[in-house]
Amino acid sequence: MRHALTAALLATSMFGLPAAAHAQAMTAEEAAQLRAELAALKAQVQMLETRLDAATTPPAPAPVSTPSVTAKPATEIGWKGAPEIKAADGWSFKPRGRVQVDLAGIDTPAGVTGVRGGTATEFRRVYLGVDGKIPGGFAYRVEADLANGEVELTDVYLSYGRGPLTVTAGQIKPFWGLDDMTSDLFTSFMERAAFVQAFGFERRVGLSAQYKGKALLLQGGVFGDNAADLTDSNHSLSIDGRAVFMPKIGDTQLHLGGSVHWRDPHDPAALGRYRARPFIHTTDVRLVDTGLLDVASELGTGAEVAVLAGPFHAAGEAYWHRVRRIGGTTPTFFGGYAELGMVLTSGDARGYKDGAFDRLKPSRPITAGGPGAFEINARYDHLDLNSAGIRGGRQQAALIGLVWAPIEYIRITANYGKLWIDDARIATTTGERDYTADTFGLRTQIDF
């Protein structure tokens, strides 16, 4: 259409030229004038075409508004013995648990354990629970022990932490000491030190705070009683604190700590009993036992030390437990241990984290064609429940144990113990209260 318009305009212009220019030959001056007129006419035609294009071109469509869409947070699923789900906005969720199956036995003089001794098997622990994180610096854990048909709450808490300070409300361990703060998944032997049992170390419901620096750990809290023992008439109150200096010098990890524990049952009829099993849990016989004592308050003080250097480690604790009674004497009982250990497989070492021993991780698990990780440990354990006229007995033990971790989340532990008992709670058939006993145990465990 544009070309037709151009031709029409040019034709009209040609017909409008002076007739003389068509009747006779043009002079040079007239030819120049004609060329100039044609050039001007062509420029006018181009301008008209440009305007025509602008008038006939449809307008660009208006942008279509679309509703804004908020991108969903990315979800990541990892694996730590069980699936761990993490969202980009800070939420996380992980099922957790452990199963420990024990085969254990005790050999004592005639008349001591009777049918409650010998060899037996049991589910030592069957933990099931969940834990995770909540946006804003919160974390949670809910866990219970289902072993042997009973349900007992273990760790149940909500914590808040930003930076080195963490505040926790719920049921946790009141920062007893190295052996008790080390998870039962990672202890050197199947059972903890005898004083841990004897002096009632257990989880309690309360409010606590923890400061964790590079080489300093401070823990403290105010607690009531274990969740299973809380009733309207239970007004027990304890204040517990622990401090650990844990510098790392080169490849050597040091651990120096101490703890203080004060408890008032707030009950004039409160009774306490201090006793311990003979390093196996398959029997309920206690060879050392104070019997029931009236208790006005308890004061415990502990000291702990450990060193980890390559495959070697050494550890020891001492704990004094003072019982203030309502109408009797004030005994101070004592317990402690000293331990040496070595990881036998090349490249492996015992773990340590946040003031406690941690997982033994094989560098060559059997899934990669390796032997897993082997560790051997030896311990001397001492518990004295004789004080201020109380004759609860004295138990000494020499223990040796072997740990095999074929992969990171499976562990097999074998123990043997030689016990020397003085002033035993249970006499032999001949009336003797000073004697020896032998214990052994084998544990298979898996955790996730």
ChimeraX attribute file (.defattr): number of C-alpha atoms within 10 A of each C-alpha:
attribute: neighborCount
match mode: 1-to-1
recipient: residues
	/A:1	6
	/A:2	13
	/A:3	8
	/A:4	9
	/A:5	13
	/A:6	17
	/A:7	12
	/A:8	11
	/A:9	14
	/A:10	16
	/A:11	11
	/A:12	10
	/A:13	13
	/A:14	13
	/A:15	10
	/A:16	9
	/A:17	11
	/A:18	9
	/A:19	9
	/A:20	9
	/A:21	13
	/A:22	11
	/A:23	8
	/A:24	8
	/A:25	10
	/A:26	13
	/A:27	10
	/A:28	9
	/A:29	8
	/A:30	12
	/A:31	13
	/A:32	12
	/A:33	11
	/A:34	15
	/A:35	11
	/A:36	12
	/A:37	12
	/A:38	15
	/A:39	11
	/A:40	10
	/A:41	15
	/A:42	15
	/A:43	11
	/A:44	13
	/A:45	17
	/A:46	13
	/A:47	10
	/A:48	14
	/A:49	17
	/A:50	11
	/A:51	10
	/A:52	12
	/A:53	11
	/A:54	10
	/A:55	10
	/A:56	8
	/A:57	8
	/A:58	8
	/A:59	8
	/A:60	6
	/A:61	6
	/A:62	6
	/A:63	6
	/A:64	6
	/A:65	6
	/A:66	6
	/A:67	6
	/A:68	6
	/A:69	6
	/A:70	6
	/A:71	6
	/A:72	9
	/A:73	11
	/A:74	9
	/A:75	13
	/A:76	11
	/A:77	12
	/A:78	12
	/A:79	10
	/A:80	13
	/A:81	16
	/A:82	13
	/A:83	14
	/A:84	17
	/A:85	16
	/A:86	19
	/A:87	16
	/A:88	12
	/A:89	13
	/A:90	14
	/A:91	16
	/A:92	20
	/A:93	19
	/A:94	21
	/A:95	19
	/A:96	20
	/A:97	18
	/A:98	17
	/A:99	20
	/A:100	21
	/A:101	18
	/A:102	23
	/A:103	19
	/A:104	25
	/A:105	22
	/A:106	22
	/A:107	17
	/A:108	17
	/A:109	16
	/A:110	11
	/A:111	13
	/A:112	22
	/A:113	20
	/A:114	12
	/A:115	9
	/A:116	13
	/A:117	17
	/A:118	15
	/A:119	16
	/A:120	15
	/A:121	16
	/A:122	15
	/A:123	19
	/A:124	21
	/A:125	19
	/A:126	21
	/A:127	21
	/A:128	19
	/A:129	18
	/A:130	15
	/A:131	19
	/A:132	19
	/A:133	20
	/A:134	16
	/A:135	12
	/A:136	12
	/A:137	13
	/A:138	18
	/A:139	20
	/A:140	20
	/A:141	21
	/A:142	19
	/A:143	19
	/A:144	19
	/A:145	21
	/A:146	17
	/A:147	17
	/A:148	11
	/A:149	9
	/A:150	9
	/A:151	13
	/A:152	14
	/A:153	18
	/A:154	22
	/A:155	21
	/A:156	21
	/A:157	19
	/A:158	19
	/A:159	19
	/A:160	17
	/A:161	16
	/A:162	10
	/A:163	9
	/A:164	11
	/A:165	14
	/A:166	18
	/A:167	18
	/A:168	20
	/A:169	18
	/A:170	21
	/A:171	26
	/A:172	20
	/A:173	21
	/A:174	28
	/A:175	25
	/A:176	23
	/A:177	29
	/A:178	26
	/A:179	22
	/A:180	19
	/A:181	16
	/A:182	20
	/A:183	13
	/A:184	16
	/A:185	21
	/A:186	19
	/A:187	20
	/A:188	26
	/A:189	25
	/A:190	26
	/A:191	18
	/A:192	17
	/A:193	24
	/A:194	23
	/A:195	27
	/A:196	21
	/A:197	17
	/A:198	24
	/A:199	21
	/A:200	13
	/A:201	15
	/A:202	17
	/A:203	22
	/A:204	24
	/A:205	22
	/A:206	23
	/A:207	19
	/A:208	24
	/A:209	18
	/A:210	20
	/A:211	16
	/A:212	16
	/A:213	14
	/A:214	11
	/A:215	14
	/A:216	17
	/A:217	18
	/A:218	19
	/A:219	20
	/A:220	21
	/A:221	20
	/A:222	18
	/A:223	24
	/A:224	22
	/A:225	21
	/A:226	18
	/A:227	17
	/A:228	11
	/A:229	12
	/A:230	14
	/A:231	9
	/A:232	6
	/A:233	9
	/A:234	13
	/A:235	13
	/A:236	18
	/A:237	16
	/A:238	20
	/A:239	18
	/A:240	22
	/A:241	22
	/A:242	22
	/A:243	21
	/A:244	25
	/A:245	18
	/A:246	23
	/A:247	14
	/A:248	15
	/A:249	9
	/A:250	7
	/A:251	9
	/A:252	13
	/A:253	16
	/A:254	21
	/A:255	21
	/A:256	18
	/A:257	21
	/A:258	21
	/A:259	23
	/A:260	20
	/A:261	20
	/A:262	17
	/A:263	20
	/A:264	18
	/A:265	20
	/A:266	15
	/A:267	14
	/A:268	10
	/A:269	10
	/A:270	17
	/A:271	14
	/A:272	18
	/A:273	16
	/A:274	19
	/A:275	24
	/A:276	24
	/A:277	18
	/A:278	27
	/A:279	29
	/A:280	23
	/A:281	20
	/A:282	23
	/A:283	20
	/A:284	13
	/A:285	20
	/A:286	18
	/A:287	24
	/A:288	27
	/A:289	24
	/A:290	20
	/A:291	14
	/A:292	11
	/A:293	16
	/A:294	17
	/A:295	23
	/A:296	20
	/A:297	21
	/A:298	20
	/A:299	18
	/A:300	20
	/A:301	20
	/A:302	21
	/A:303	20
	/A:304	20
	/A:305	20
	/A:306	22
	/A:307	19
	/A:308	22
	/A:309	17
	/A:310	15
	/A:311	17
	/A:312	18
	/A:313	21
	/A:314	18
	/A:315	19
	/A:316	19
	/A:317	22
	/A:318	19
	/A:319	24
	/A:320	19
	/A:321	21
	/A:322	18
	/A:323	21
	/A:324	18
	/A:325	18
	/A:326	15
	/A:327	9
	/A:328	12
	/A:329	13
	/A:330	17
	/A:331	17
	/A:332	19
	/A:333	23
	/A:334	23
	/A:335	24
	/A:336	22
	/A:337	22
	/A:338	17
	/A:339	18
	/A:340	18
	/A:341	21
	/A:342	21
	/A:343	22
	/A:344	16
	/A:345	17
	/A:346	12
	/A:347	12
	/A:348	20
	/A:349	24
	/A:350	23
	/A:351	15
	/A:352	18
	/A:353	10
	/A:354	16
	/A:355	24
	/A:356	20
	/A:357	21
	/A:358	17
	/A:359	19
	/A:360	25
	/A:361	19
	/A:362	24
	/A:363	18
	/A:364	19
	/A:365	16
	/A:366	14
	/A:367	10
	/A:368	10
	/A:369	8
	/A:370	14
	/A:371	17
	/A:372	22
	/A:373	27
	/A:374	22
	/A:375	22
	/A:376	19
	/A:377	20
	/A:378	20
	/A:379	22
	/A:380	18
	/A:381	21
	/A:382	21
	/A:383	27
	/A:384	22
	/A:385	25
	/A:386	20
	/A:387	17
	/A:388	12
	/A:389	10
	/A:390	17
	/A:391	18
	/A:392	24
	/A:393	23
	/A:394	22
	/A:395	24
	/A:396	22
	/A:397	24
	/A:398	16
	/A:399	20
	/A:400	21
	/A:401	21
	/A:402	20
	/A:403	25
	/A:404	21
	/A:405	22
	/A:406	20
	/A:407	21
	/A:408	20
	/A:409	18
	/A:410	18
	/A:411	23
	/A:412	19
	/A:413	22
	/A:414	20
	/A:415	23
	/A:416	21
	/A:417	23
	/A:418	18
	/A:419	21
	/A:420	17
	/A:421	20
	/A:422	21
	/A:423	20
	/A:424	23
	/A:425	21
	/A:426	19
	/A:427	18
	/A:428	16
	/A:429	11
	/A:430	9
	/A:431	9
	/A:432	14
	/A:433	18
	/A:434	17
	/A:435	15
	/A:436	16
	/A:437	17
	/A:438	18
	/A:439	21
	/A:440	21
	/A:441	25
	/A:442	20
	/A:443	21
	/A:444	17
	/A:445	20
	/A:446	18
	/A:447	19
	/A:448	18
